[in-house]
């Protein structure tokens, strides 16, 4: 294979960055028109357990900021697999055959696991957590009206989706560290009890201050940790 000069590498990198930027811009324009549907979709889990509920806009620019934020979110979701593909295409020629053999599956599984984490949070966690919060507010000892701000709700919901999507990357991180020789399988088995404690603490920090959401994050993280051990290279 012909060796590329440093300037050729920079030229190729610049070309790939420009392609990513162009696709991001196109996705953002599409996201601007998709944003209202995306907002309706993200709000559905709350309204499904709060039939007569309503969200409020507390500022004149709330509609614009929500539209912009959701369009950006849409563009980032679209661009993520494109970025992974360009990263792979850029670094693959310099990798050995065995390195390609385990890095490529990791790049493929990363968005898959992220979507699984997001789907778990959206379809399973959200209805339980939102129902808990709505019922808790209804039991307030003083007369109260629940009118959450639309921006606050979307920030909270999207933040939780990100947390679950990122935490579902745990097996890939552990397997990658194992394959490069940084994390032997025997050491992971010895540290299993400490890892479980760390998972519980991380779930408590990353989720809202209620036991339900903390458990619903800790259990999948524990399961993913155990699954990752199965795919680690035996010493």
C-alpha positions in Angstrom: 0.0 0.0 0.0 1.3 3.4 -1.0 2.4 5.5 2.0 0.8 8.9 2.4 2.7 12.0 3.3 1.8 14.1 6.4 0.3 16.8 4.1 -1.8 14.2 2.3 -3.1 13.0 5.7 -4.0 16.6 6.6 -5.7 17.1 3.2 -7.7 13.9 3.7 -8.7 14.9 7.2 -9.8 18.3 6.1 -11.9 16.8 3.3 -13.6 14.5 5.7 -14.3 17.3 8.2 -15.8 19.4 5.4 -18.1 16.5 4.5 -19.2 16.0 8.1 -19.9 19.8 8.4 -21.9 19.8 5.2 -24.0 16.8 6.2 -24.5 18.4 9.7 -25.8 21.6 8.1 -28.2 19.7 5.8 -29.4 17.7 8.8 -29.9 20.8 10.9 -32.1 22.3 8.1 -34.2 19.1 8.1 -34.2 19.1 11.9 -35.7 22.7 11.9 -38.8 21.3 10.2 -38.8 18.1 12.2 -38.4 19.9 15.6 -42.2 20.3 16.3 -42.8 16.6 15.8 -39.7 15.8 17.8 -41.0 18.0 20.7 -44.4 16.3 20.5 -42.7 12.9 20.6 -40.5 13.7 23.5 -43.4 15.1 25.5 -45.7 12.1 24.9 -44.4 10.0 27.8 -45.2 12.8 30.3 -48.7 13.5 28.8 -49.5 9.8 28.7 -49.5 9.7 32.6 -50.8 13.3 33.0 -53.8 13.5 30.8 -54.9 17.0 31.6 -51.4 18.4 31.9 -49.8 21.2 30.0 -46.3 22.7 29.6 -45.7 26.4 29.7 -43.4 28.8 27.9 -41.9 31.1 30.4 -40.1 33.4 28.0 -40.7 35.1 24.7 -37.8 33.3 23.1 -38.6 29.8 24.5 -40.2 28.7 21.2 -37.1 29.7 19.2 -34.6 28.2 21.6 -36.6 24.9 21.8 -36.7 24.8 18.0 -33.0 25.5 17.7 -32.1 22.9 20.4 -34.2 20.2 18.9 -32.9 20.9 15.4 -29.3 20.6 16.7 -30.2 17.4 18.5 -31.6 15.9 15.3 -28.5 16.9 13.4 -26.2 15.4 16.0 -28.1 12.1 15.9 -27.9 12.0 12.1 -24.3 12.9 12.0 -23.1 10.4 14.7 -22.9 7.3 12.4 -21.4 9.5 9.6 -18.6 10.7 12.0 -17.9 7.1 13.1 -17.7 6.0 9.4 -15.3 8.8 8.6 -13.2 8.0 11.6 -13.0 4.4 10.6 -12.2 5.2 7.0 -9.4 7.6 8.1 -7.7 5.3 10.6 -8.3 1.8 9.1 -5.5 1.9 6.6 -3.0 2.3 9.4 -4.3 -0.6 11.5 -3.2 -4.1 11.5 -5.6 -6.9 10.6 -6.2 -8.0 14.2 -6.8 -4.4 15.2 -9.4 -4.0 12.5 -11.0 -7.2 13.7 -12.1 -5.8 17.0 -12.3 -2.0 16.4 -14.8 -2.2 13.5 -17.4 -4.2 15.5 -17.0 -1.7 18.4 -17.7 1.2 16.1 -20.7 -0.6 14.7 -22.1 -1.6 18.1 -21.6 1.9 19.6 -24.6 3.6 18.0 -26.6 0.4 18.4 -26.1 0.3 22.1 -26.7 4.0 22.4 -30.1 3.6 20.7 -30.9 0.7 23.0 -30.1 2.8 26.0 -32.2 5.7 24.7 -35.1 3.3 23.9 -34.9 1.7 27.3 -35.1 5.1 29.0 -37.9 6.5 26.8 -40.2 3.5 26.6 -39.6 1.9 30.0 -38.1 4.5 32.5 -40.0 7.6 31.4 -43.6 6.4 32.1 -42.6 5.1 35.5 -40.6 8.1 36.6 -43.0 10.7 35.3 -46.0 9.0 36.9 -44.1 9.0 40.1 -43.3 12.7 39.9 -46.9 13.6 38.8 -48.5 11.6 41.6 -46.0 13.0 44.1 -46.9 16.6 43.1 -50.6 15.8 43.3 -50.1 14.8 47.0 -48.7 18.2 47.9 -49.9 19.2 51.4 -50.8 22.7 50.0 -52.9 23.8 47.0 -50.6 23.4 44.0 -50.8 23.5 40.2 -48.2 21.5 38.2 -47.1 23.6 35.2 -43.6 22.6 34.3 -41.7 24.8 31.8 -41.3 23.3 28.4 -37.6 24.1 28.2 -36.9 22.6 31.7 -38.8 19.4 30.8 -37.0 18.9 27.5 -33.6 19.6 29.2 -34.5 17.0 31.8 -35.8 14.4 29.4 -32.9 14.8 26.8 -30.4 14.7 29.7 -31.8 11.4 30.9 -31.7 9.9 27.4 -28.1 10.9 27.0 -27.2 9.4 30.3 -28.7 6.0 29.4 -27.3 6.1 25.9 -23.8 6.8 27.2 -23.9 4.3 30.0 -24.9 1.5 27.6 -21.5 2.0 26.1 -20.0 0.3 29.2 -19.4 -3.1 27.6 -17.6 -1.6 24.6 -15.3 0.4 26.8 -14.4 -2.6 29.0 -13.9 -4.9 26.0 -11.7 -2.4 24.2 -9.5 -2.0 27.4 -9.3 -5.7 27.6 -8.3 -6.2 24.0 -5.5 -3.7 24.2 -4.2 -5.3 27.3 -5.0 -2.6 29.8 -7.7 -4.5 31.7 -7.2 -8.3 32.0 -10.3 -10.4 32.5 -8.9 -11.9 35.8 -8.6 -8.4 37.3 -12.2 -7.6 36.3 -13.4 -10.7 38.0 -11.5 -9.8 41.2 -12.9 -6.3 41.2 -16.5 -7.3 40.4 -17.8 -6.4 43.9 -16.2 -3.0 43.7 -17.6 -2.5 40.2 -21.1 -3.2 41.5 -20.7 -0.6 44.2 -19.4 1.9 41.7 -22.3 1.2 39.4 -24.8 1.9 42.3 -23.0 5.1 43.1 -22.9 6.2 39.5 -26.6 5.5 39.0 -27.4 7.6 42.1 -25.4 10.5 40.7 -26.5 10.4 37.1 -30.3 10.0 37.7 -32.9 12.1 39.5 -33.0 11.8 43.3 -35.6 8.9 43.3 -35.0 5.3 44.0 -36.9 4.0 41.0 -34.8 5.7 38.3 -31.6 4.8 40.1 -32.5 1.2 40.2 -33.6 1.2 36.6 -30.2 2.5 35.6 -28.1 0.4 38.0 -29.7 -2.9 36.9 -29.0 -2.5 33.1 -25.4 -1.3 33.9 -24.8 -4.3 36.1 -26.2 -6.6 33.4 -24.0 -4.9 30.7 -21.0 -5.3 33.0 -21.6 -9.0 33.3 -22.2 -9.4 29.6 -18.9 -7.6 28.8 -17.0 -10.1 30.9 -18.3 -12.9 28.6 -16.7 -11.2 25.6 -13.3 -10.4 27.2 -10.2 -12.3 26.2 -9.3 -15.0 28.6 -5.8 -14.7 30.1 
